[in-house]
């Protein structure tokens, strides 16, 4: 099964085209190696997903040809993400939330760039 299709089927990305972009931009790796969206994956392979500043790891338990409901995802992937990576992701979320107050609304394009520059090295 193609890696981009599997990522979409197990709900690790919202759309299939987004999954293809993530794999092409090396945000998703197969067995800690860069790959192309058409790369075939098998049961037991390790998917590593870079999200913001943290790396999430998932082990493939079974393959599926169609998109799964959220309750069935646990039957097809096993989350092997370390607690340290989860804490990094939570810290990023808190920093992003605290950067702007609740009453300030959506960040402008300039604010977003400043936030990205600030959090780049984390």
C-alpha positions in Angstrom: 0.0 0.0 0.0 1.2 3.5 -0.8 2.4 5.5 2.2 0.5 8.6 1.4 -2.8 6.7 1.0 -2.2 4.8 4.3 -1.5 8.1 6.2 -4.8 9.4 4.9 -6.7 6.2 5.7 -5.6 6.1 9.3 -6.4 9.8 9.8 -2.9 11.1 10.3 -3.7 13.8 7.7 -7.0 15.5 6.7 -6.7 15.0 2.9 -4.9 12.7 0.6 -3.2 15.6 -1.2 -2.0 16.9 2.2 -0.6 13.5 3.0 1.3 13.4 -0.3 2.8 16.9 0.4 3.9 15.8 3.8 5.7 12.8 2.5 7.2 14.7 -0.4 8.5 17.4 2.0 10.1 14.7 4.3 7.7 15.5 7.2 6.7 11.8 7.2 9.5 9.1 7.1 9.3 5.4 6.7 11.6 3.4 9.0 13.5 6.7 9.7 14.4 7.1 6.0 13.1 9.6 3.5 10.7 8.3 1.0 8.5 9.3 -1.9 4.6 9.3 -1.7 4.3 6.1 -3.8 6.6 4.1 -1.5 5.0 0.8 -0.5 4.7 0.1 3.2 4.1 -3.2 5.0 2.9 -4.4 8.4 5.5 -3.7 11.1 7.0 -0.6 9.5 7.6 2.5 11.5 6.1 5.9 10.5 7.7 9.0 11.9 5.7 12.2 11.5 7.3 15.6 12.2 4.6 18.0 13.5 5.7 21.5 14.6 8.7 20.7 16.8 8.0 17.1 17.8 8.3 13.7 16.2 5.4 11.3 16.5 6.1 7.6 15.9 3.5 5.0 14.8 3.9 1.3 14.1 1.8 -0.2 11.3 -0.3 -3.1 12.7 -2.5 -3.7 9.6 -3.2 -2.3 6.2 -6.5 -0.9 4.9 -7.7 0.3 1.5 -10.4 2.7 2.8 -10.5 5.6 5.3 -11.3 4.5 8.8 -13.6 5.8 11.4 -11.8 7.4 14.4 -12.7 4.5 16.7 -11.1 1.9 14.4 -7.7 3.6 13.9 -6.2 1.9 17.0 -6.6 -1.5 15.3 -4.4 -0.4 12.4 -1.6 1.7 14.0 0.2 1.6 17.4 1.4 4.9 18.9 5.1 4.6 20.0 5.7 8.3 20.6 7.8 9.0 23.6 6.6 11.1 26.5 9.4 13.6 25.9 8.1 14.3 22.3 4.5 14.7 23.6 5.7 17.2 26.2 7.6 19.2 23.4 4.4 19.4 21.4 2.4 20.5 24.4 5.0 23.2 25.2 4.7 24.5 21.7 0.9 24.6 21.9 1.0 26.5 25.2 3.6 29.0 23.9 1.5 29.6 20.8 -1.6 30.1 22.9 0.1 32.4 25.4 1.7 34.5 22.6 -1.6 36.2 21.9 -4.4 36.9 24.4 -7.9 35.5 23.9 -9.2 39.0 23.2 -6.8 39.8 20.4 -8.3 37.6 17.8 -6.6 35.8 14.9 -2.9 36.7 14.4 -2.0 38.8 11.4 0.4 37.5 8.7 3.2 39.5 10.3 2.4 38.1 13.8 2.4 34.6 12.4 5.8 35.1 10.8 7.2 36.5 14.1 5.9 33.5 16.0 7.4 31.1 13.5 10.8 32.8 13.7 10.6 32.8 17.5 9.7 29.1 17.8 12.0 27.9 14.9 14.9 26.7 17.1 12.8 24.8 19.7 
